[in-house]
Amino acid sequence: MITLKNIEKVYRTDTIETLALNNINLEVSKGEFLSIMGPSGCGKSTLLNIMGLLDEPTKGGIQIDNQSITSFADKKLSAFRNQKIGFIFQSYHLINDLSVLDNVELPLLYRPSVSASERRDLATKALEKVGLSNRMKHYPTQLSGGQRQRVAIARAIVGNPSIILADEPTGNLDSNMGNEIMEILENLNKSDGTTIVMVTHDENMAKRTHRLVRLFDGSQVA
């Protein structure tokens, strides 16, 4: 589902050059649940952003669903990302001025073929899947951290993506809420066959995934 070949990422300023990723070669199979671990600053989020087409590698190639991404123009890249990939962030990235339902609908606004009634129906079903159908009219500030992360998951899956990229999805939650979020992700992986790549600092959460990749100083060490 995801193939990274000889990925290198360098950040440059006028005086400093920082090697964030060094010669990463990684394949993620369809339906796999992969976790990525490593110390802070080792390149985990950079790698996830490159997988999610939010950032470009300095060198190397990316294939997603057997399509080479390197040659995609910006408009095609945005459409491909919107259709194929759902994102979950540690800090939720919800819009506080919008209701829960409106937040979940957001990715579908970039799909002209989806009508307003279809958006509402798909968003409602996504919220039902994460157990929040009774909170649709609430606003993010009225929810607990665990509930906000459920909203973020519903937003990530509303467009039926084949890939979910999760950056520390349990990082801001206590252990009980973290377990609930992991159970939702595990169910999406097992029941829907969604490919999931998760960055985490939690060894216990990583052990619940199919495979663990470790990074250190921008290089893959395991």
C-alpha positions in Angstrom: 0.0 0.0 0.0 2.9 2.4 0.8 6.4 2.1 -0.5 9.2 4.4 0.4 12.5 4.1 -1.5 15.8 5.7 -0.3 13.9 8.6 1.4 16.1 11.5 2.5 14.8 14.7 4.1 17.1 17.7 4.6 16.0 21.0 6.2 18.3 23.9 5.3 18.6 27.5 6.5 21.3 30.0 5.5 23.8 28.5 8.0 22.5 25.1 9.1 21.7 21.9 7.3 19.7 19.3 9.3 19.3 15.7 8.1 15.9 14.7 9.3 15.6 11.4 7.5 18.4 9.3 6.1 17.9 6.5 3.4 14.6 5.2 4.7 13.3 2.1 2.8 9.9 0.9 4.0 7.0 -1.0 2.7 3.6 -1.0 4.4 1.3 -3.8 3.2 -2.4 -3.4 2.6 -4.3 -4.0 5.8 -1.3 -3.7 8.0 -1.2 -1.8 11.3 2.3 -0.4 11.7 3.7 1.6 14.6 6.7 3.9 14.5 8.8 4.7 17.6 11.9 6.6 18.5 13.1 9.4 20.7 11.9 13.0 20.2 13.4 14.6 17.2 14.3 11.4 15.4 12.2 12.0 12.4 8.9 10.1 13.2 6.5 13.0 12.4 8.6 14.0 9.3 8.3 10.4 8.0 4.5 10.4 8.7 4.1 13.7 6.9 6.0 12.4 3.9 3.8 9.3 3.8 0.8 11.5 4.0 2.0 13.7 1.1 2.1 16.8 3.4 5.8 17.1 2.9 8.2 16.2 0.1 11.4 14.2 0.5 14.6 15.8 -0.6 15.5 12.6 -2.3 13.8 9.3 -2.9 10.5 8.0 -4.3 7.0 7.3 -2.9 4.4 4.9 -4.1 0.9 4.7 -2.7 -1.5 2.1 -3.9 0.9 1.2 -6.7 1.0 4.8 -8.0 4.2 6.8 -8.1 3.5 10.2 -6.4 6.6 12.0 -7.6 5.1 13.2 -10.8 1.8 14.4 -9.4 0.9 18.0 -9.9 -0.3 19.9 -6.8 -4.0 19.7 -7.7 -3.9 16.0 -8.4 -1.8 15.4 -5.3 -4.4 17.2 -3.1 -7.3 15.2 -4.6 -5.4 11.9 -4.2 -4.5 12.7 -0.6 -8.1 13.6 0.2 -9.5 10.4 -1.2 -6.8 7.9 0.0 -5.6 9.2 3.3 -7.1 10.1 6.7 -5.2 12.0 9.3 -5.4 11.8 13.1 -3.3 14.2 15.2 -2.3 14.3 18.9 -3.9 17.8 19.4 -7.1 16.8 17.5 -7.0 19.9 15.1 -10.7 20.4 15.4 -12.4 23.8 14.7 -14.0 25.0 17.9 -16.5 27.3 16.2 -18.0 24.3 14.3 -20.2 21.6 15.7 -19.0 18.1 15.9 -21.0 17.1 12.8 -19.6 20.0 10.8 -16.0 19.2 11.8 -16.5 15.6 10.6 -17.9 16.8 7.3 -14.9 19.0 6.5 -12.9 16.6 4.3 -15.9 16.0 2.1 -16.2 19.7 1.2 -13.2 19.1 -1.1 -15.2 16.4 -3.1 -17.5 18.3 -5.4 -19.3 15.0 -6.3 -20.6 14.6 -2.8 -23.8 16.5 -2.1 -24.7 18.3 1.1 -27.1 15.6 2.1 -24.6 12.9 1.4 -22.0 14.7 3.5 -24.4 14.8 6.4 -25.3 11.1 6.0 -21.6 10.0 5.8 -20.6 12.2 8.8 -23.5 10.8 10.9 -22.4 7.3 10.1 -18.8 8.0 10.9 -19.8 9.4 14.3 -22.0 6.4 15.0 -18.9 4.2 14.3 -16.9 5.9 17.0 -19.8 6.0 19.5 -20.6 9.7 19.3 -23.9 9.9 17.6 -25.3 11.6 20.7 -22.8 14.4 20.5 -23.3 15.6 16.9 -24.6 19.0 17.8 -22.0 19.7 20.5 -18.9 21.8 20.0 -15.3 20.5 20.6 -14.9 22.6 23.8 -17.9 20.8 25.3 -16.2 17.4 24.9 -13.5 15.5 26.9 -10.1 14.8 25.3 -11.1 11.2 24.5 -14.3 12.4 22.8 -12.5 15.0 20.8 -10.1 12.3 19.6 -13.1 10.2 18.6 -14.4 13.2 16.5 -10.9 13.4 14.9 -11.1 9.7 14.0 -14.6 10.1 12.6 -13.3 13.0 10.5 -10.4 10.8 9.3 -12.6 8.0 8.2 -15.6 9.9 6.8 -14.3 9.7 3.2 -13.6 6.0 3.5 -9.8 6.3 3.1 -7.7 3.2 2.5 -4.9 4.6 4.8 -5.0 6.3 8.2 -1.9 8.1 9.5 -2.1 8.7 13.3 0.5 11.0 15.0 0.5 10.2 18.7 -3.3 9.6 18.8 -3.2 8.6 22.5 -0.5 11.0 23.6 -2.8 13.6 25.3 -5.1 11.0 26.9 -5.0 9.0 30.1 -4.6 5.2 29.9 -8.3 4.4 29.9 -9.1 6.9 27.1 -6.0 5.8 25.3 -7.1 2.2 25.3 -10.5 3.2 24.0 -8.9 5.0 21.1 -6.7 2.0 20.3 -9.7 -0.3 20.3 -11.4 1.9 17.7 -8.2 1.9 15.6 -7.9 -1.9 15.9 -11.5 -2.4 14.9 -11.1 -0.1 11.8 -8.0 -2.2 10.9 -9.7 -5.6 11.5 -13.2 -5.0 10.3 -12.7 -2.5 7.5 -9.2 -3.6 6.5 -7.9 0.0 6.8 -4.1 0.3 6.6 -2.9 2.3 9.7 0.5 3.8 10.4 0.8 5.2 13.9 3.6 7.2 15.6 3.7 6.6 19.3 5.9 6.9 22.4 4.0 4.2 24.2 5.5 0.7 24.0 2.3 -0.9 25.2 0.3 0.7 22.3 3.0 -0.3 19.8 2.9 -3.9 21.0 -0.8 -4.0 19.9 0.1 -3.4 16.2 1.3 -5.8 13.7 4.8 -4.5 13.3 7.1 -1.9 14.9 9.6 0.3 13.1 12.2 2.2 15.2 13.9 5.4 14.2 17.1 7.0 15.7 18.6 10.2 14.4 16.6 10.0 11.1 17.7 6.4 10.3 15.7 3.2 10.6 17.3 0.9 13.2 14.8 -1.8 13.5 
